[in-house]
Amino acid sequence: MQFDAHCVECLIHRHYKLAMAKNDGEKAFSYIKDVMQVMLDAPEGVSAPWLTGQFGKLYAKYWPGEDAYGTLKKDSNDLVLELLPKIRPLVEQADDPLAMAIAFARTGNFLDFGILTPDIAHKALWEAVEKTPREKLEPVAYAALRQDLETAKSLVILGDNAGEIVFDLLLVEQLQKQYPKLEVIYCVRGENALNDSTRSDAAYVGMDKLCPVIDNGSGISGTEPDYLGEELKQALQKADVILSKGSGNMESLVGCGLNVYYIFMCKCKRMSKVLGCENMSGQFLREKTLPPLQPYAGCLDLY
């Protein structure tokens, strides 16, 4: 989904805050000019997550050797690891443990510091965790997923944020328990991108002990079909089912035609407009039944 005017405003604001936190006005000014140039030079049709990979390289040029989100990522992983002993029984004792695992995996998508500030994200997460056991998935899409899983041999989960990946442990556990012949592969980012999970996060939380972990081959905070690493490209071609976590993966994949189920909390005003849903609401959507989405519709009447 092509990035639009609303994305430009949002991205400029995000990187302005990152740069100004360094207390160097001259360097911040140069950095923001380069951020704008990246958007001007972007290939036609790419989504906002594609830009993130370029911004990551730019940030490393100005502040080499620094991960702007490193501490936040570790804190998020630790936060949810502490919650896991309380949440796992809720999943295992549910009437439908897989549906409950998906619901919690969706709730974890609130830990997104590319869109939300940490304080807002944590507040939303705590409130959502309490509500999650009562949340329902879209019944038609969920029934289709269950039907697909009955015959599927390979499934790829496209992960998103640190912290959120801990909730995804429960999802992988249920998939493996209920479909023992199903090959489950988990994908992270190939380089640092916002607070997205990388291979080091997967190892930290133990995802690599449950299933094979691959990466997307870049710092793109999504899954741009024309910019995939070879490992992910082959995995997606082979996959019978794809579970896509987060709006960044959806923005870059929508319209791909693959058998994708999108799991995310809709935290972006533009995406809420495009999908016609309430902002900060949980979404469980199927690629095959999505109506055509207008790429610039989300920038209208947002304020």
C-alpha positions in Angstrom: 0.0 0.0 0.0 1.6 3.2 -1.2 2.6 5.6 1.6 0.7 8.9 1.5 0.6 12.4 2.9 -0.4 11.3 6.4 2.5 8.8 6.5 4.9 11.7 5.6 3.6 13.8 8.4 3.8 11.0 10.9 7.3 9.9 9.9 8.7 13.4 10.0 7.3 13.9 13.5 8.7 10.6 14.7 12.2 11.3 13.4 12.1 14.9 14.6 11.6 13.5 18.1 14.4 11.0 17.7 16.9 13.6 16.4 16.0 16.3 19.0 16.5 13.9 21.8 20.2 14.0 21.0 20.5 17.7 21.9 22.3 18.7 18.8 20.1 21.1 16.8 22.5 21.4 13.8 22.8 17.6 13.4 19.1 17.2 13.9 18.4 19.7 11.1 20.7 17.8 8.7 19.1 14.5 9.7 15.6 15.6 9.1 16.5 17.0 5.7 18.0 13.6 4.8 14.8 11.9 6.1 12.8 14.0 3.7 15.1 13.2 0.9 14.6 9.5 1.5 10.9 10.0 1.0 11.4 12.0 -2.1 13.6 9.3 -3.6 11.4 6.3 -2.6 10.4 4.0 -5.5 6.8 4.3 -6.7 4.3 2.1 -4.9 6.3 1.2 -1.8 4.6 1.3 1.6 5.7 3.3 4.7 7.5 0.2 6.2 9.9 0.2 3.2 11.1 3.7 4.3 11.9 2.4 7.8 14.8 0.4 6.4 16.3 3.5 4.7 15.8 5.5 7.9 17.6 2.9 9.9 20.7 3.2 7.7 20.4 7.0 7.9 20.2 7.0 11.7 23.3 4.7 11.8 25.2 7.3 9.7 24.5 10.1 12.1 24.7 8.1 15.4 26.8 5.0 14.5 26.7 2.0 16.8 23.5 3.0 18.5 20.2 1.2 18.6 17.6 3.9 19.4 15.1 1.3 20.6 17.4 -1.2 22.2 16.5 -0.6 25.8 12.8 -0.4 25.0 12.9 -3.7 23.2 14.6 -5.5 26.1 12.1 -3.9 28.6 9.2 -5.0 26.4 10.5 -8.6 26.2 11.0 -8.7 30.0 7.6 -7.2 30.7 5.7 -9.9 28.7 8.0 -12.8 29.9 6.9 -11.9 33.4 3.2 -11.9 32.3 3.5 -15.3 30.5 2.9 -17.5 33.5 -0.5 -15.7 34.0 -1.5 -15.7 30.4 -0.5 -19.3 29.4 -3.2 -20.9 31.6 -5.9 -18.6 30.1 -4.9 -19.9 26.7 -4.6 -23.5 27.6 -7.9 -23.6 29.6 -9.9 -21.7 27.0 -12.8 -23.4 25.1 -10.7 -22.8 21.9 -7.0 -22.4 22.9 -5.9 -21.5 19.4 -8.4 -18.7 19.1 -7.4 -17.4 22.5 -3.7 -17.6 21.5 -4.4 -15.6 18.4 -6.3 -13.0 20.4 -3.4 -12.5 22.8 -0.9 -12.4 19.9 -3.1 -9.6 18.5 -3.1 -7.8 21.8 0.7 -7.9 21.9 0.7 -5.7 18.8 0.1 -2.7 21.1 3.8 -2.8 21.9 4.5 -0.7 18.8 6.7 2.3 19.4 6.8 3.3 15.7 3.2 4.5 16.1 2.6 4.8 19.8 4.7 6.3 22.5 5.9 3.8 25.2 3.5 5.2 27.9 0.5 5.1 25.6 1.5 1.6 24.3 1.9 0.2 27.8 -1.4 1.7 29.0 -3.2 0.2 26.0 -1.6 -3.1 26.5 -2.6 -3.4 30.2 -6.2 -2.5 29.4 -6.3 -4.9 26.4 -4.8 -7.9 28.3 -7.7 -7.6 30.7 -10.2 -7.6 27.9 -8.6 -10.2 25.6 -10.3 -13.3 27.1 -13.6 -11.8 26.1 -12.5 -10.7 22.6 -13.8 -12.6 19.6 -12.1 -13.2 16.2 -13.9 -12.5 13.0 -15.9 -15.8 12.7 -15.8 -16.2 8.9 -12.0 -15.6 8.6 -11.3 -17.8 11.6 -13.4 -20.6 10.2 -11.4 -20.3 6.9 -8.1 -20.4 8.8 -9.2 -23.6 10.7 -10.1 -25.2 7.4 -6.8 -24.2 5.8 -4.9 -25.6 8.8 -6.5 -29.0 8.4 -4.6 -29.6 5.1 -1.6 -27.2 5.5 1.9 -28.5 5.6 3.8 -25.3 6.1 2.9 -22.1 7.9 4.9 -18.8 8.2 4.3 -16.3 11.0 5.6 -12.8 10.1 6.5 -11.4 13.4 6.5 -7.7 14.4 7.5 -6.1 17.7 9.7 -7.0 20.6 7.5 -8.0 23.5 4.8 -8.9 21.1 7.0 -11.9 20.1 6.5 -13.3 23.6 2.8 -13.5 23.1 3.5 -15.3 19.8 5.2 -18.1 21.8 1.7 -19.1 22.9 0.5 -19.0 19.3 3.3 -21.3 18.1 2.7 -23.7 21.0 -0.9 -24.1 20.1 -0.3 -24.5 16.4 2.2 -27.2 17.1 0.0 -28.9 19.7 -3.1 -29.0 17.5 -1.4 -29.6 14.2 1.7 -31.7 15.0 2.5 -32.3 11.3 2.5 -28.6 10.5 5.9 -27.0 9.9 5.8 -23.6 11.6 8.4 -21.0 10.7 8.8 -17.6 12.5 10.2 -14.5 10.7 11.8 -11.5 12.3 13.6 -8.4 10.8 17.0 -8.9 9.4 18.3 -5.6 10.8 17.3 -3.2 13.6 14.0 -1.5 12.6 12.2 0.6 15.2 11.3 -1.8 18.1 10.7 -4.7 15.8 12.0 -8.2 16.8 15.3 -9.5 15.3 17.0 -12.8 15.7 18.5 -11.7 19.0 15.0 -11.1 20.4 13.9 -14.5 19.1 16.8 -16.1 21.0 16.2 -14.0 24.1 12.6 -15.1 24.5 13.2 -18.7 23.3 11.3 -18.6 20.0 14.2 -20.4 18.4 13.7 -23.3 20.8 10.2 -23.8 19.5 10.5 -23.4 15.8 12.9 -22.4 13.0 13.5 -18.6 12.9 14.3 -16.7 9.7 14.5 -13.0 8.9 13.3 -10.8 6.1 16.8 -9.9 5.0 16.6 -6.2 5.7 15.6 -3.4 8.1 12.3 -2.9 6.4 9.6 -3.0 9.1 7.3 -5.0 6.9 7.2 -7.6 4.1 7.7 -5.7 0.8 7.4 -8.4 -1.9 10.0 -6.9 -4.1 12.6 -6.5 -1.3 12.5 -9.9 0.4 15.6 -11.9 1.5 16.0 -15.2 -0.3 15.2 -17.2 2.8 11.9 -15.5 3.4 11.0 -15.5 -0.3 11.3 -19.3 -0.4 9.4 -19.7 2.8 6.5 -17.6 1.6 6.4 -19.5 -1.8 6.2 -22.8 0.1 3.8 -21.7 2.8 0.2 -22.9 2.7 -0.8 -20.4 5.3 0.8 -17.1 6.4 -0.1 -15.3 9.6 0.9 -11.7 9.3 1.4 -9.7 12.6 1.1 -6.0 12.7 -0.1 -3.3 10.4 3.4 -2.8 8.8 3.4 -6.3 7.4 -0.2 -5.8 6.2 0.6 -2.4 4.6 3.4 -4.0 2.6 1.7 -7.3 1.7 -1.9 -6.3 1.0 -2.9 -7.2 -2.5 -0.2 -9.9 -2.8 -2.7 -12.7 -3.4 -1.1 -15.1 -1.0 -3.0 -17.0 1.6 -2.4 -14.4 4.3 -4.3 -13.8 7.6 -3.7 -10.4 9.1 -3.5 -10.1 12.9 -3.0 -6.6 14.3 -4.3 -3.8 16.5 -5.3 -0.9 14.2 -3.4 2.0 15.8 -3.0 4.2 12.7 -5.7 6.8 11.9 -5.0 6.4 8.2 -5.4 2.6 8.3 -8.6 2.9 10.3 -10.0 5.1 7.6 -8.9 2.7 4.8 -10.4 -0.3 6.6 -13.4 1.5 7.9 -12.8 0.4 11.5 -12.4 2.0 14.9 -8.9 3.1 15.8 -7.2 1.1 18.5 -9.4 -1.9 17.6 -8.3 -5.5 17.0 -8.3 -6.9 13.5 -8.3 -10.4 12.1 -8.6 -10.2 8.3 -8.1 -12.6 5.4 -6.2 -11.4 2.3 -8.5 -13.4 -0.1 -11.7 -11.6 1.1 -10.4 -8.0 1.5 -12.0 -5.5 -0.8 -9.7 -3.4 -3.0 -8.1 -0.7 -0.7 -7.6 2.8 -2.0 -4.0 3.8 -1.3 -4.7 7.5 -0.6 -8.1 7.2 1.0 -6.6 7.2 4.5 -5.3 10.8 4.3 -8.8 12.3 4.0 -10.6 13.8 6.9 -8.2 12.5 9.6 -8.4 15.5 11.8 
